[in-house]
Amino acid sequence: MPEVKSELTPEEEKLCIRDISISAEAQTKEGDTFYLITQRWWHEWLEYVNQNQINSLNDGSASEYCALKRPSSIDNSDIIYEATSESSVMGIELRDTLVEGTDYILLPQEVWNQLYTWYGGGPILARKVISSGLSQTELAVEVYPLRLQLHLMPNDECSTIRISKKETIGELHKKASKIFNLNPEQVCIWDYFSHQKHALMNDMEKTLDDANIQMDQDILVEVVSNNAGGGAGFIHDNGSAPNGTITGHVEPSKLNFSIAGGLSASKGSARNGNAELSQLQSLASPVRETEKTYGTSGVSTRGSACGLTGLLNLGNTCFMNSAIQCLVHTPEFARYFREDYYQEINKQNPLGMVGELALAFGDLLRKLWAPGRTPVAPRPFKTKLARFAPQFSGYNQHDSQELLAFLLDGLHEDLNRVKHKPYIKSKDADGRPDEEVADEYWANHIARNDSIIVDVCQGQYKSTLVCPVCNKVSVTFDPFMYLSLPLQSATTRSMTVTIFTCDGSALPSACTVTVPKQGRCRDLIQALANACSLKPNEKFLLAEIRGHLIHRYLEDPLISLSSIKDDDHLAVYKIPKLVKSSKFLQLIHRREEREVGISQSSVGWKPYGTPLVSPISCDDIITRGDIQSIVYKMLSPMLRTENPGYYNFSSAKTSVAASNSSSATGTSEACKDSGVADTNEKLPLQLVDENNACIDLTIGEDKAVKVSSSSKSILVFIDWPQQLLENYDTHYLENLPEVTKYGSVTKKARTEPLSLYSCLEAFLREEPLVPEDMWYCPQCKERRQASKKLDLWRLPEVLVIHLKRFSYSRSMKHKLETFVNFPIHDFDVTKYVANKNNSQRQLYELYALTNHYGGMGSGHYTAHIKLLDENRWYNFDDSHISPINEEDVKSAAAYVLFYRRVKTDDNSASNGIASSGGHHSISSRK
């Protein structure tokens, strides 16, 4: 399309695109189309539309600077391969390993259409929004569709196609038939992963995603031959003839659809890490320099030592790269996988991956230890990983520790030397010596689990449970792969609640209190009452706020505080202790939402802010004027005295709307004191009656209000026009704080430094089980909230420690940016080992760790690794590797620590503390 020059000014273009993007972003749904645009052109356009602001920042004078030239037509040629064209079978091919926000951004269709109308150009690169994630509720733009290799048998022809992973097997069948000019009824297709027939693909309705088809996978296309009997037989190179035919996908479109690498937008939550939307929505701000990008060139280091090869980022795969580098640089694994380990591959293990994962990891490890510095693309390994762990498919960011846990467990099962696991029933301790019971548990474990992973990484801990009723003691000895340590003592919890009054006596205020972590709502109420000196004739009503509405009242004092998540929003309403029966008047604030665009037409009233609550007696007649009075009283602290105001509220009939003077009263005196002119105008209130109809409360002030007998709340809407907002400072009702707000990153910043030893002690501390994990006492024959105590018993050669920086909540993860002072040398855990038959010191030395920087959506993983041959530390940042000083290894970004046992003269593997294990983590402990 030729360029059609816009007649708008740069500022008008900016505002137009901003308005369109905000509207489009709010309505994104599955099936919508987004468009890729090169970051280079987008950055040029941003500079053009923001030039006035940039110039004004320079000495406040724009006249001294020349106006920037309007960008030429859109040119996406730098993000596609030159050889591709729209008419080819594959369509236009994007360059591999493009990174959103660095190489391209994604624009909603409405934004692209407007830019394309103004500038023209291309090529057009359209992508669809698909559902993704384990629950299929997260929206993502499929930037890279599946690229599949079709192999036609017996003709031995090949063809490469692109297809969305949300297409069905039936569509793939159609597409394959068309490419090879075959009759669809004479074609069947197979999952040909690793050039082996894994499964006949004959479920036409199943999607390729559900069929676990991965990027760059092979698909076998077989031709059916009609025999004389009218039946169909498949022509196989092995002479076999399974039954079944299949159907598959449409012919390639001119616009590729692709895999999740861009938009990550859960319904109802903010999109994390969306560079294109943050740029669109901040168009009113001056253009900033792009943030640091992670390059693909390594640094040359002295000598020619191996082990300094980086891994290319395939698109948000830094989480995988960092974990792999730590395992690859574990000396025991480096030796094992560079030798002949093939004889230990267990292809019969139903819990394993037929040896595929171990082979892929071994191949990648050998490449990374080969001479040279050329970065390696771990695409074959990622393909195998995604096949056996679909949760890591695609190009979304993941937790490196979760990947590490799966990888260690998967490698163990693939390399398990035990081919036939015996059934062994564990016995209770029954008063026997711990040493005897521990050895028995360990022998049983080794009888079923014996691999290089067990040899190196697995340890054993003692778990003691005590029944609080009958004092029954249960002792078990369980294996662990790593230790997940809490970053705080986990006995108390800080909670922030906003306090509101119903009598207009004070402005809303946030209050932060400390409560027992396993406490109940009564503990929170008591802490708040102490903090704000609650009067004897007052009480608190606690409520959870969601979407600017009251989601639930937390009136039951026994509700566990663990049910309140860190990102929840709580309000507490100070109300009088009522003698009579009462209901709660619930005031919901709404403001006019306008359509973003040229017309600016109203689209209705939407809730905002925090509801206010006031009790109303059910024994008295309540009039519309009474409600006006009550609402005015609640809002009076926010009235701007410096503004004479547009609205006024006439003296309403003074009814008793509560049982004492704390309830609502007439507003005559309040109106006089406020200085508001008496124009007999009312607050724009609407009451929701028992039939869910809205009643206008600005008229008929003496009319009685009918209250529903079944509902405990009386809902009243206040619709805030702009003129009324000028009279009231309603910002006190907005931005309700989260229960626990995590601060910004402060590297190595902590008022009281937290040591790794403190984290370990918190992990091992005796604590009651949470109510959800109550223990079944075999003596009481009841579930009990037993106390649990952990002790280390047997330690591995490599001790992996996971610092629990992420806490999971209803809609997101929070990150703790706590700096942990962890030892690099002489990490002494001797005193934490409960096996006192061993007197040797248990010393460890750090040799690797993963780091996580930033937030969950847009964060980045790196690894710090010590090359033991060089005795030197390096930073592994995807493909970029650089030397670092040992003192720079410690930071608040440290996430997973890898320690090696320090060999001493008195260390002995026969003392029950040497290489040990178990392939299940205990990360759920805290």
N, C-alpha and C positions, 0 to 999 in steps of 0.2 A: 504494500500500500504506500503510495507516495506521501511525503510529509505534508500535513495540513497545518499551517502555522496558526498557533493560538493567538487570538487578539487580546488575551488577558495579560496583565502585568505579572512579573514574577511573584509578587505577593498574592495576587488573586489566584494564580495557579496553585500556589502552596496551600492556601486556605481551602480551595476546591478539593484538592486531593486529600487533605486532612479530613475534611468532613465526610467525603465518600468512604474513606478507609475506616473511620470510626463506626459508621453505619454498617458497613459490610462485615467488619470483624465481629460485631455483636450478633450477627445472624448466621455465622458459619455452621454448616451442617454437612453430613456425609453426602458425597456426590457432587459437592460444589467444585468449581474449577479455579485453580490458582495458576499464575504464570510466573516463570522464571525470567529474571532480568539481570543482566550482568551488573555486578557491584560497581564496576568502573563507570558505566553510564549513569547509574543511580547516584553515585557520589557526585558526579559532575552536575546532575540536575539539582541535587540538594544545595550545592554551592551557589547555583544560579538563582534559586528561589529564595535563598537566605542572604543574598549579597548585601541587602540594606542593613540587616542586623549585624553582619560581620563588619561592615564598614563603620557602623556607628559605634562599635566596640573599640575601634582604633581612634583614640583621642577625641571621640565624640563627633568626628567630622566625616561625612560620607562624600563630600565634594572633592576631597583630595584623591579619591580612588576612581579608577575607571570601572565602568559597568562591565560585568562579566558577560561574555557572549552566550547567547542561547544555545543549548546543546543541539547537535545535529541529530539526525534520526537514530532511533534505537538500533544498536549493533550488538547482537549476542554472539558474534562469531568467535569470541575468545573463550567461550565455555562449551563449544561443540567441536567435534572432529571435522576437519576440512573435507574429508572424503565422503561424508554422508550428505544425503539430500532427501527431500521429502518424498521423492518417488522411489527410493530404494526400499527393499524388503524390510530392512530394520528401521526405516524412517530416520529422523535426525537423531544422532547419537551424542549425548552429553559426554564431556570428558570425564574420565574416572576420577574418583577421590575429590570431587568438588566439595567445598565446605560452605555451608550457608552462612551468610554474614561476612564472609571473606571473598568468595568468588561470585556469589549470586545472592539475591534475595527473592522472596516469594510475595507476589502481589495478588490480592483478591481480584476476581474477574472485573468488578466494576472499576477498580483503580486502573487496571491494565487497559480496559477499553477506553478510558478517558485519555490516558497517556498516549495510547496508540492512535487515537483520533488526532491528537495534537502533533505527534512526532513521526508516526509511521515507523517503518523499519522492520527489523526481525532478525532471524527467523522467530516465528511464534513458538513458544515452548510451554504448552499447557499441561497441567498435572491435576489429578483428581484428589479430593479429600476422601480418605478411607477411615474406617474404624480400626483401631489397633489396640495393643496391650492384652494382657491376660483376660481381662473382663470385656474386651472389645468395646469399651466405652470411651476410650481416648481417641480424639481425632488427630489425624496426621496426613500430611500431603505426601503422596507416593512419588517422590522425585525420581528414583531409579526403579523402573519396573523390573520384574524378573527377566533375566536374559537366559534363555534355555537353548541347549544344543540338541537339535533333532537328528536322530540317526535312523535312516531308512534301511530296513532289512527286508529281503536279502540283497538289495541293490547297492548297499554300502555308500549311499549318498548322505550328505550332511547339510544342515541349514541352521542358521542362528535366528532366533526370533525374540521379540520383546512382548511381554504380556503382563497384565496386572495380576498380582497374587490374589486379588478378590474375584478374578474370573473363575468360571467353573471348569471342571475337567471336560465337560461337554464342549465348551468353547475352544479349549486347547485341541480337542480332537478335530473339530471343524477346520481350525486354522492349519493344523498339520496336513490334513487331507488336501486342502486348497494349495498349499505350498508345493506339495509333491504331485499335484494333479491326479489325485486318487479319488475313487468312489468312497465316500465316508462309510458305507456299509461293509467295505472290504478292508477296513483299517482298525487296528487295535493299538493302544499305546501302553507303555510300561514305565514305571519309575525305574530308571536305569542308573541309579546312584552308584558312583565308582565303577561303572560299566558292569554292573551286576543287576539281574532282574530281581528287584525287591518286591514289587507288587504290581498286579494288573490294575490299571486305572479304569475301572468300569462303573464307578459311581458318578453318573453324569451331573448330579446336582451339587456335589461336594466342591468347594473352592480349592484352588491350588494351595492357599494358605492352610486350610484344614488338612489337606493331603501332605503337608510338610514338605512341599517343593521349595527348594532354596535357589538363591542366585547362582548362575553358571552351572546349573545341574544338567545332566544328560537325560534325555527322554528317548526311549526306543519306540520307533514307529514300525509296526509289523503289518505285512499285507496278508489278507485272508484269501485262501484259494478255495474255489467251489469244487467239491468233488462230485463224482457221478451220482452219488446218492442224494444230492441236493443239500447235503450238510456242508458246514464250513469247517475247514481245518487250517490252523495257523502254520505258515511256513517258518519253521525254526531251524536255526543252524544246528541245534542238537537233536533234531528229529522229533521232539515232543510236540504235542498239540493240545494245549489247554483251551478251554472253552471261554467264550465271552467276547463281546464287541464293545466299543467305546465311542463316546462323542466328546468334542473339545472346543477351542476358542476361535474368535473371529479373526479376520485378516488384519494385519497390522495397520493401525491408523497412522495418519500423518503426524499426529502429536503423541509422543510417548507418554505413558503414565508410569508412576514409579514408586519407589519404596521410601518408607518414612524416614525422612532426614530433615524435614523442614518443620512445618507447623506442628506444635504439640499443644493441643487445646482441649483439656478436659472440660466437659460441660460444667459451668458454674464455678470454674476456678481460673486463675490467671494463667496465661500461657507463659511458660518459662523458656527463656533463651530464644525468643523470636526476634531476631535482629530486624527483620523487615517491618514488623508492626511497631517496635519501639521507635524505629526511625520515622515511620509514618505519623505516629501519634506525638512525636516531639518536633514536628516541622516548625513549630513556632520558636524553637531554640536554635542558636547558631550552630553551624556544622562543626562537629568535633573531629579530631583525628581518629581514625579507626583504632580500636584497641589492638593490643598485641596479638599477632597471629603466630601460629607455631609452624616454623619452617620445615623444610625437608632436607636441609643440608647438615651433615654432621661436622664436627670440628676435627681437625687433624691433631693427633696427640703424638707425643714422642714415642719412638720405638714402633714395633709392629705387633703389639700384643692383640690377641683375639678377644672377642667379647665386647667390642665397642661398636656393634652394629645396631642401628635403630630400626624401628618398625613404623611403616607408613600409617598415617591415620586414614582409615577408609571412610571416615564420616562418623564422628562421635564414638570412635573406638579407642579413645585414650584410656578408658576404664580397663579394657582388655589388654592393651599394650603394657600398661604399668604392672599389672599382675603377672603377665607372662615374663617380663624381664626379671622380676624378682625370683620366680621359679627357675628360670633358665640360668640364673647366676647363683643358684644354690649348688655348691660344689658336688654334693652327693648326686644330685640329679644330672648335672653337667657330665659327670663321669659315666653314669649309668646309661643315659640315652645316646652317648657317643660310642658306646660299646655294643656288643651283640645282645640286645635285650629282646629280640624277636621271639626267642624260645619261651619267654615268660608270658607272652600274650595269651590271654584266656578268651578264646572265641566262643566258648560254650556258656559263659556266665550270663544268665538272663538279666542280671542287674547291670551288666556292662554295655558297651557300645560295639561289640564284636571286634574289639581291638582297634577300631577306626580312630577313636580319639587319641589313644596312645601313639599310634603310628603318625598321625598328623602332628601331634606335639613333638614327637621325636624328630620328625623331619624339619620342623620349624627351629627346634633347638640347634640342630646341626648347622642350619643356614646362619643362625645368629652367632655361632662360634667359629664360622669359617673365616679365613683371612679376608681383609678388605673392610671398607667402610660403607659400601653401597646399601642404603636402607632396603629392608625386605617388606614386601606387601603380604601381610598374613591372610590373604583372601582364602586360600584353600583351607587353612585351619578354621577360619571363621565360618566357612560353609559347613564343615563337619560339626563344629560347635552348635550352630543354629539347628542342624538336623536333629541332634540329640537333646538339645535344650532350646526349644522354640522361643522361650522367653527372652533369649539373647539374639533373636533374629532381627533383621532390619537395622536401622542406623540411629536408633534412639540412644540416649545416654542411659547407662546402667550403673549399678553399685559394683565397684571393683571387688569388694569383699564377698559379695554374693557370687560373682563369677569365680573367684578364687576357691570358695567352698565347693562349688559344683565341680570345678576342674580337678581339685585334689581327690574328691570322692569318685569322679569318673575315671581318673587315671588309676586309682586303686582297684576299682572293679575290673578294668581292662587288663590289669597286670596281676590280678590275684592268683597266687600260685596254687590256691585250693580249688580244684576242679569240681569236687563234690562236697558241698558243705554239710557236715553232720548236724543233726538236730540235738541240741544240748539244752537242758532245762536248768536254769539258774537256781541255786539253793540260797535260802536266807542265811544270814550269819549265825543266828541262834546261839549267840554267846561265844562262838569260836574266836580265836585270836585273829586280829585284823590281817596279819601277814599271811595266814593260811587262806583266809577268804579272798584276799586280793590276788594271791597267786592262782587260786582256782578260777576266779573270774578272768584273769589275764590269759590263762591257758585255754579256757573256753573260747575267748575272743580270737586268739591266734589260730585255733583249730579251724576257724571259719574265715579268717581274714589274715592273709600273709602276703605282703607285697613290699616293694621298695618304698611306697608311701607310708606303710605301717612302720617299716624299719627306721624311717627318717623323721616323720612328723607326728606320730601318734603317741599320746600319753594317757595316763589313767588318773582319775580323781576319786576320792571317797565322798559319798553322799550320805548324810545322816538326816533322817526324818524322825521327829518326836511328836507323838500324838498329844495334844493339849489336854485331853480328857483322861485317858488311861495310862499315859506316859509310855506307851509302846514305842520302842526304838527300832527303826529299820535302817540297816546299813547295806549299801550296795557300792560296788566299785565299777565305774563306767569309763569307757574310753572317750578321749577327746582329740580333735584334730587341731583346734586352736582355742585360745581363750578370748572371750569377748568381755572386755572390762568397761564398767561404767565410768563416766568422767566426773561423777559427783557421788557423794556419800549415799544418796538414794534413800535417806531416812526422812527428809523433809522436802517440801516443794513450795516455791513461791507462786502465788496466784494473785492476779490483778482483777479487781471487780470495780465497776463504776457505780457510785451511790447516788440515787435520786430521791428527792423528797416529794411528798404529795401535797404539802401545805404551802409551797412557795417560800420556804424559810431559807433555802440555800441553793446555790448553783450545783449542777452535777459535778462530782469530783471522783477521780480514780483513786483507789486505795489498794496497795499491795501488802499482803500479809503472808506469813510463813505458816504452813499447816503440815501435819503428818502426811507423808506421801501415800500411805495406805489408809488415810483417814476417811471421814464421812462428812456429809454436808453440815452436820451439826458442829463439826470442828471449824469449818470455814465460817459459819454464821457467828460462832463464839469469838473467833479471831477478829472478825470485822466489828463486832459489837465492842470489843475491848479497844480496838484501834480508834473508833470514832465516838466513844463514850455514849453509847445508846442509853436513853432514859428508861426508867422502869415502866413507863406507860407506852413505850414504843416497841416495835418489833421489826424484823427484816423479812421481806419476801424476796426470795432468790429466783431469778429467771434466766434461761438461756435464750439469747437473741440470735436469730438467723434470718438473713434476707430482710432486715429492718422490721421484723415481726417477732413476737414472743413465740418461740418454738415450744417451750415447756416451762412450767413452774417446778422448781426443785423444792417442794414443800416437805417431802419425806426426809426427816433428819438422818435416816440410815442409808441414804443413797451414797454409794462409794464415790470418792473423789476421782478414782481411776477412770470413771465413766465420763469425766469431763476432760476433753482433749486440750492440748496446749494451744491450738489455734481456734478454740471456741471463744465466744464473746459472752460475758456474763454481766447482768445488771442486778443490783439489789435495791429494792424500794423500801424506804423508811415509812412505815405506816403505823397508825395507832392500834393498840390492842383493843379490838372491838368486843363488846359484850353481846350485842345483838347480831343476828344473822346478816351477812353482807355479801355483796358481790364486788368484783373489781372493775372499775371503769378503765378501759384500756384505750389510751389516746394514740392513734397511729398517724404519723405525719406523712403527708404526700405533697409532692410538688409536680408542676406541669413539665412533662417530657415533650420536647419538640422534635419533629423530624429534621434530621441533619440534611441540609440542602438549600436550594434556592427558595422554595416555597415557605419554609419555616412554619408549616401548618401543625396545629396541636394534635398530639396523638393520645392525650389522656393524662391521668394523674398516676404517678408511680410512688410507692413507699420509699421513704428515705429516713435517715436518722434513727433514733432509738425511741421506742414507744414509752409513754409515761403511764403510770398506774396510780389510781386513787381508789380507796374503798368507798362503797355506797351502801347505805343501810337498805335492806329489803323490806323493812317494816314501815318505811315512810313513803309517801307519795312523792315521786320525783318528776319535776317539770322540765321542759326544755330550757327554761331560764336557769334552773338549778345547775344543769350540765354546763351551760355557758359560764356560770360563776365558778364551778369547780375547775374547768379547763383554764379559765383566766388566772385563777390562783396558782395553778401548777406552772403556768408560763411566765408569771410576773417577775421572777428573778432575771429573766432574759430580756425584759423590756428595756429598750434603749431610752434613757431619760433625756439624752441630748436631742432626740428627734421628736418633734411634736406629734408626729404620726399621722397616718391616713385613716386608720380604723379606730373606732371607739366602741365601748361596750356599755350599753345602758344598764342602769341599776336593775338587776334581776331580782325577782322575788326571793327573799332570803328564806330558804327552806332548810330544814335540818337534813343534810344529806349524809351525815354520819352520826355516830353516837356521842361525839364530844366536840370540843372547840377545835380539835386538829382537823376536822372535816371541813368541806367547802362551805364558805359563807358568801354573803352578798358582796358585790363588787363596787358598791357606790363609793366607799371611802378609798378603795384602791385606785379607782379611776381618778378621783380628785388628786390623790397624792402623786400620781404618775404625770400629771400635767397634760393628759390627753383631752382634747376638746370633745365635748358631748355632742356627738352627731347622731346618736341612737343607732350606730352601726354595730353589727354583731360579728363575732368570730365565725368564719366560714366552716361550720361544723355539720357533719352528717352522721346520724346514728343508724346502725344496722339493727333493724327490728327482728322480731322472732320469725318473720317470714323471709329474712335475708334481703328485705327492701331497705333502701336508704331514705331516711327522713331528714329533711332540711330543718336544722335547729336554729336558723336565723329568723324564723317566723313563728308566731304562736307561742310566745315564751311561757304562757300560763298553762299550756296543754300538758297533760300528764303523759309520761313515757311508759309504754308497756314493756316490761322486762321479761325476757324468756325465763321460764322456771327451770328449764333443763340445762342452761348454760351458766357457768360460774363467772363469765365475763360479759361486760357490756362494751361492745366495740363502737368507737367513735372515730371518724376520720376528720382530720383538719387539713384542708387543702390550702397550701400556702401560696398565694399570688405574690408576684414580685413586690408589689407595694407594701404588703404586710411584712415581708421579709426585711424591708428597710426599717421597720419598727422593732424587730426582735433580732437578737444575736443568737441564731440557732446553731452556731458551730459547736456549742457545748453538747448538742445532741448527736453530732456526727463523729465519725472516726472512733468508734468504740474500741478500746484496746483489746488485744488478745489476752487470754488468760496468762500465758507465758510468752513474753516477747524476747526473742533472741537478738542480741546486739550484733553490730557489724564486726567484721574481722579485725582483730588487733593482734598482729603477729608478735608472739612472745610477750603478750600483755596480759597480766593477771595480778590482781592485788595480792592474792596469796597463792604462790606457785603450787601447782598440783603435781605431785610426783607420781611416777609409774607405780611405785610401791604403794602409795595411797589408793590408787585405782585397784590394785591387786587385793589389798586388804578389804576394800569395799565389796569386791566380788566374792571373797571368801567369808564375809561376815554372816553370822546367823541371822536369819530374817524369817518372818511368817510368810507362808505362801500367799499369793494374791487370791482373792475369792474365786476367780475363774479357774484356778489350778488346784483346787482343794484335793487332798490325798485321801484315798480310801484306806481306812485303818482296818487291817485284817482282824484285830482283836475286838474293836467296837462294832465292826460290821457297818460303819457309817463313814460318810465323807467328812473329813476334818480339815480345819485350817492349820495344818501342822507347821512347826518351825523347821527350817531347812538350813543345814550347814555343809559347806563344801570344803574339802581339803585336797591339796595336791598330794598324789601318792607316787606316781611314776612319771618321770619327765623324759621328753623325746630329745633326740640329737638336735633337731631344729624346732625351736619354740616360736610359734606364730601367735602374735598378740594383736587383736583387733580392738581399736579404741572406738567405742560406741558414740560416734559423733552425731548420728542421725536418729531422731526420734520420730516414729510414725504416728500420724494423726489421721483424722477422717479424710482429708482431702489432699494432704501433702506431707512432705518430710521437713522437719526442722533440723538445722545443723548447729551443733555446739562448736564455737570457735575457740574453745578452751586450749590454752597452751599447756601441754603436759611435759614436764621435765623428765625425760627418759634417759637412762644411762646408755652411753655408746660402748663403754668398756665396763667389765666387772659388774654385770647385772647379777646380783647375788640373791637367789631365791631359796637358799638352804633352809631358813627358818620357817618357810611356808610348806615344807614337805612333811607330811604327817608320819611317814615311814621312818621311825627312829632307829631301825636296825642298820641304816646306812649313815655313816658319819662323815662322808666326803662332802666337801663344799660343792654346791651346785652353781657354777659360774657360767654366764653366757656373755657373748659379745655380739653387738649389732653389726649386720653386714648388708642389710637392705631394708627399704621401707617404701610404701606408696604414700603419696600426698594427694590431698584434694583441696583445690582452691575454688573459691566462689560458692554460688548457690547450687541447689540441686539441678535446676534446669539448664543453667548455662555454665556449670562448673567445669573444671579441667583436672585431669589426673596426670601426675608425673611419678617417677621413681628415683630415689637416691640409692645408688648401689656402690659397694666397695669391691673393687677388683683386688682379690686377695693376693694375687701374684705381684701386683704393683704396689699394694698397700696404699691405694689411692681411691678417693671417692669421686663419683661421676653423677651428673644429673642426666637422667634419661627422659627426655621430653618428646615422646613419639620418635620421629626420625632425627631429632637434633640431640646430640650428646656433647656435654661440656664438663670439664673438670670443676669440682667445687672443693672448698676447704671443709675440713671436718666440723668446724664450729658452725657452719651453715647448714648442717644436716638437720639440726633441731629447729622446728617451727611449729606454729599453731595449726599447720596444714597436715601434720603427720597423721596417718590413718591406720595402716596395717604395718606392724613391725616384725622383722624377721631376725631372730637371734640364733647363733650357733653355740653349741656347748664348747667351753674352753677346756682343752685337754690338759689335765694336771697329772702328776705322778701317782696320786692316790685315787684317781678316777678308775672305776672298774665297771664293766658292763654287767658283771655278775651280781651287783649289789641291789638289783631291783629298781634302779633309777635310770638305766640306760635306755637305748632306743626302744620306744614303746608306742602304744597307740590305741586306736579305735577310730572308725571313720565317720562318727557323728559328732557334730559340734554341740556345745552347750550354750550357744549364743542366746537362747531364750531365757536364760537365768534371770537377767535383769533388763 
